[in-house]
Structure formats: C-alpha cells, structure tokens
C-alpha cells in the first residue's frame, strides 16, 4: 500500500499533531461505549417509482460525554444506488469509531432504485436524488442545532463521508453546486432543484470537508478554486468504481458513463488549491476495508488525521501561542469579513499575520496603527484561520472562522 500525502508540508505537520489544542479528543478512542439513537426521521421524498419514501438516520454519540458542542461526521452507505442500508458494516464501524473519539456521527438512508434497465440518464437521476437526500440530512442537524439542540452539534463543523455509492454522494454534494453544471438529462421540474425537497428547508447544506472512500465524480472540473477539502482512499484494482478516469459499469456489465476516480481527482484538486489527501491501496479491489480489519484500521487512521486538521480546535505547529480573542473579533464566525478590535492594545504599530490550518501564511498586515482592522474573506475558502498580532509589547493569537 502506498501512502500519499498531498505535500511534504503535510507530512511534516502530521508528525506535530501532539501540539494541537483539541485537549485529547478526536484522535484516540477515549470513550469506551457509544449510545445509538435509531430510525430518526429526517425527511421524505418520492422514489423513482413514484412511491413516498420516509428517510431515516441513526445517530451515534459517545456515552457520558459532557461536551456542549461537538463536530459531526455524517456517513452514506454503498450499494450502487440499488441496495445497502444505514446499518451496513463499514459505515457502522466508522460511526462507532469516531463516536468513541468524541464526534457525533450519523449513518442515513437515501432513496434507492434505477429502473427498469440502468443507463446513463437513470443512473444520473439516482445520484441526483441521493444527493438531495444527503443535503436534507445535513440540514436536519443544522436545524437541530438552531432549535432543540438535541444532539449538541457544532453547525460550523459538519463533515460528510461515504463508501462507494455514498462517496459519489459526498463528492457531488460538495462540488456539483452550480445549476449550469447539471447534466442536461436531469429534469429539475420533475426531480426538484439542486437543494431538493427531502426535508428541513431554510438551512444550509454546505459541509466543511468530505471523505471519499472508493467513489468518483462525474466531472473533476466541478472542483473549483479553494473548494471544500477532500480525503480520498481508493484501490488500484477497483473493478466496481474506477480509481482513475474511466468508464463506469453498472453491475460490472452495463456501461454508464466516464467518471473521474480518486487518482484523477486528487492532482486536479491540488491545482485548484483544494486541501486534498489521497491514500492509494496498491493492488486492492473495491472497498477493501469491508471485511478486513487491517484495511479498516488504515482507513480509520487516515480519516482521523485528515478530519483532525479541519477541526476548529486544531492549531498548526506554526501557531505557538493561542489566547481567547473572540471578544475582540466580530462577527466570528462570519461569511464575508471579520473586524479585529485593537483599541485596547495600546498605541503600538501592530504587525499581523493570518495563517491557515496548515500553518501557511495567507495574509499579512504590516505596521497597522488603527483601532480596528477589517479582514475581508475575498478568495479565502471556508475554514479556520489564525491571526497572530505582534507589537513591541506582546504577541497574541486569535482564531477566525469563515463559513
């Protein structure tokens, strides 16, 4: 097996995770048991045969956890959009493991079915319906966070992953986000708009990062500059979903369409300044972690390290001192800009550097002597940034989140 990190920088940072500020959570399985809430209805919609499908999900959370707000990893099962359930062994194992690490996790069902004989149009419609259901699941947790707060979810830290067909859902939910990108065969009058009508309207379906386990994207050019981070894992002998750019066959015999697998998506994503990780299993077939504990352990470890770097509590090694400056930064989180109040720092010239989660310097403000600095988001992608403020008296660092 060949372990491919995106850059030498990430390899170096991976060895410095011990300095992160998540206080022991999210890396190791620190909880011994998990509480499962099963068959929670999160929406409904019409199937390919015209029947009404009630959509349900299972929530996993660490038993006895006292944290008031937590990130969530939502997982979608595989099954070629023909079968599979939210209780499939691979997604359950991932949900169990990450709940023990301190996440809330979820496995959900989505609409299945491609009839009568699969072809490109029917398969594309099936993916579209499933993505709509995935968006409803994301919105369900944002709605809960804004209302009852039953699951204590941090709405700024929603991650989506999937296995096989579920990875198709994660990839298309993240990157097929413009109406003009939709394949011409999709009839939005019949199937609904891009957000769909599967439930929980009025809330965002955007996610912070995605996990692609043996999936593919209809067109890699859906990925745009500074797009959503992605973690991909794929075997080079996958006989079900191409790991590169190749024809996708339904049931191994019916040609559907050319797709871009993980080994094609990864280098393209890097050219778009997207935080992309790719682990390539040399000689492995489709979903090798299903039925193999060795492969599953590797899968869990790789996802763990990827997600950890995208948590709000993660501090890169380049940022050595963090104090709470939230009261001096507003609005925070923000979609467009953040003001930094420097009125209490004294009559000093401040030199400020803004770092991303990898410790990369993305902005610099030199010899700033004003009372208030406005940091425009502009080209910056969604995520966590760290602002270091230096003057002749002290050095402080605060955290900024762009949604």
C-alpha positions, -999 to +999 in steps of 0.1 A: +000+000+000+012+034-009+006+063+015+004+095-004+002+128+014-005+159-007+027+177+001+059+175+021+044+202+044+015+179+054+039+151+061+058+173+085+027+186+101+013+151+106+042+145+130+034+176+150-002+168+159+007+163+195+009+201+198-027+206+187-052+221+211-082+197+210-075+186+246-072+149+239-104+145+219-109+133+183-077+114+178-079+084+201-110+063+211-113+080+246-149+068+252-155+031+258-191+029+247-214+046+222-251+055+225-272+049+193-304+067+185-320+047+157-345+053+130-349+091+134-370+105+106-352+134+088-374+138+057-392+121+029-394+123-009-407+105-040-388+074-053-381+066-089-413+046-090-435+074-076-437+060-041-432+082-010-401+072+009-396+081+046-360+089+052-344+078+084-310+081+101-291+067+131-271+090+154-241+077+174-227+097+203-201+090+230-218+077+261-214+100+290-200+129+270-204+163+287-192+185+259-218+211+250-210+213+213-194+187+190-184+182+154-204+156+134-194+131+107-223+120+085-218+088+065-236+074+035-236+037+027-227+020-006-247-004-028-246+010-064-278+031-057-296-003-058-292-016-023-274-011+010-287+004+043-275+027+071-266-004+091-240-017+066-210-030+084-184-005+070-204+027+078-213+014+112-177+006+121-167+042+110-195+057+130-187+037+161-150+045+160-154+082+155-181+085+182-157+069+206-132+096+196-157+124+207-175+131+175-212+128+170-217+105+139-246+096+117-255+069+091-285+076+070-307+060+043-313+076+010-336+068-020-326+038-040-336+024-073-327+025-110-354+010-132-362-007-154-327-011-171-299+012-158-284+036-183-266+070-180-298+090-176-314+068-150-281+064-131-276+102-131-311+107-117-304+082-089-273+100-079-292+133-080-320+120-058-294+106-033-275+139-031-308+157-024-314+133+005-278+139+017-284+176+017-316+171+038-296+151+063-271+179+067-299+205+070-315+183+097-285+187+120-283+224+113-319+228+121-315+208+153-285+230+163-306+261+158-337+248+176-338+220+201-300+213+202-308+176+209-275+163+195-252+192+206-239+197+171-215+225+161-231+237+128-197+250+116-182+216+118-203+192+097-183+166+078-198+143+052-184+110+040-194+079+021-184+045+010-187+036-027-221+050-038-221+070-006-188+086-017-205+096-050-230+114-028-203+132-008-184+143-039-214+155-058-229+173-028-196+191-023-187+200-059-218+198-081-231+231-067-239+252-097-271+248-118-252+251-151-230+221-141-260+198-140-261+171-167-286+180-195-306+148-188-316+160-153-352+174-153-353+197-123-390+202-129-396+166-121-368+159-097-367+192-079-340+219-077-304+213-065-313+215-028-343+192-033-374+188-012-364+159+010-368+180+042-356+207+066-357+237+042-342+270+051-309+257+064-275+254+046-265+220+032-228+230+029-202+209+047-168+217+060-149+188+044-157+154+028-144+118+029-144+099-004-140+061+001-138+044-033-160+069-051-159+091-082-171+124-096-190+128-129-165+156-139-135+167-120-139+202-133-168+206-108-140+212-083-133+250-082-106+272-067-103+269-029-132+244-028-142+221+000-113+199+014-114+162+004-099+130+018-099+101-008-089+065-005-090+040-034-076+007-046-057+005-079-076-027-089-111-015-081-133-034-105-165-015-095-156+022-094-126+033-115-098+047-094-087+069-123-106+083-153-125+055-170-159+041-179-182+032-150-202+000-155-233-008-136-233-044-122-200-048-140-216-051-174-237-021-183-217+009-194-230+041-178-206+070-183-170+081-179-162+092-144-131+107-126-120+084-097-098+094-068-064+093-085-077+118-111-095+140-086-065+144-063-040+161-086-067+182-101-079+194-067-043+204-058-042+226-089-073+244-075-056+250-041-080+225-025-068+207+006-068+171-009-054+139+007-052+107-012-043+072+000-039+047-027-042+009-020-019-008-045-035-039-059-067-036-038-102-041-052-133-022-043-139-012-006-111-034+008-119-022+043-152-042+042-144-075+058-107-067+065-098-053+099-063-044+086-077-022+058-103-008+082-077+002+107-058+021+080-090+037+068-099+049+103-064+063+109-062+082+077-097+097+080-088+106+116-057+126+107-075+144+078-105+154+099-083+165+128-067+192+107-100+206+098-114+209+134-119+243+148-098+233+178-068+223+157-038+246+159-010+242+134+026+240+146+033+274+131+010+290+157+025+285+191+005+307+214-033+309+214-053+331+237-091+338+236-095+369+214-131+361+204-144+392+222-121+413+201-131+397+168-166+401+153-187+388+137-170+354+142-178+330+126-185+351+095-193+345+058-177+378+045-155+397+069-143+400+105-134+431+124-105+430+148-107+455+177-073+468+185-084+497+207-073+481+239-038+470+227-022+504+232-007+530+209+015+505+191+021+496+155+008+460+150+022+435+126-003+408+119-001+375+100-031+353+091-023+316+088-045+287+075-048+254+094-017+241+077+004+270+091+006+286+057+008+324+057-022+337+036-023+374+046+000+400+062-008+434+076+023+454+084+027+484+107-010+488+113-017+516+138-055+518+135-080+509+162-099+484+141-088+461+113-113+447+088-103+413+074-121+406+041-127+370+032-124+375-006-107+344-020-102+326+012-120+292+015-143+282+043-125+271+074-104+281+104-076+307+103-053+321+130-044+357+133-011+365+151-008+401+164+027+413+172+039+446+186+067+458+208+049+447+240+035+413+233+023+386+208-013+373+208-031+349+185-068+345+179-090+322+158-112+333+129-137+311+112-151+318+077-182+298+070 
